Amino acid sequence: MIRLQGIVKSFDGNPVLREVDVDIAEGSVTALVGPSGSGKSTLLRCVNLLEVPEAGTLRLGDVQVRFRADARPPRETVQQMRRQTGMVFQNFQLFPHQSALDNVMEGLVTVQKWDRPRARARAMELLEKVGMAAKADAWPATLSGGQQQRVAIARALAPSPRVMLCDEPTSALDPTLAGEVVEVLQQLAAEGMTMLMATHDLRLAASIAQQVIFLEGGTVVEAGAPRQVFTQPRDARTAAFVSTLTQSVLPADWGMNGR
């Protein structure tokens, strides 16, 4: 579904991604983990071209783009990439002047030119899916953080994307509210939605990802199944990172570092 090869990205001359290669299978969930500043959110945002790499190749479905430092991708290519993705942001990014229902409808009406009755039906279907139908007429300011994030997930699902990109979807939430969002993401994973997420929430990564990619200093240090990466890391840098975890973060039957 997604292939990133030789991805290079810098900000103000400071390298953030250094020749990154990542493959993501259709229907799988991949979690990007690592310390702050490791490049995981930047890599995620390169997939829908919110950040444009300076070198490398990205293939998303049947669309491929090669990046150059001296030229931006064609507008049509950017649109083709973005039409295949839904984005969930750390801080929800709901329109404060619109109800939950209107937030979910907005892209369908404004961008995809659906008529309002059809968009409303689709939005209500998705709010029901994420457990927010009862709050369809509520303003974002009256919703808890977990409720706002569930509305944001419904909005990202509205155009039926092939891939969901989640940038720290639970980091702005306390554990109880984060649990509400994790349940929704677990449901999407069970339904076969392809997802790529950048996260500090290792409980989330352990519970729903089939692949964990550990980044440090803008490079992929290690990739594998969550159980392998979190309990039997092959690289010393990964081991140092997971050594800070408490046993309660991981499923009870895993153990830590092979124990």
Protein Blocks (a to p, Z undefined) as FASTA:
>chain_A
ZZcehiacdeehiafbghiacdddehiacddeddehilmmmmmmmmnopaccfbdcddeh
jbccdddfkbccdfklmmmmmmmpccddfklopafkbcfklmmmmmmmmmnopafklmmm
mmmmmmmmnopmmmmmpcfklpcfklmmmmmmmmmmmnopabdcdehkllmpcfklmmmm
mmmmmmmmmnopacddddfblklmmmmpcbdcddeehiafbgcdfklmmmmcfbfklmmm
mmmpcfklpcfklogghZZ
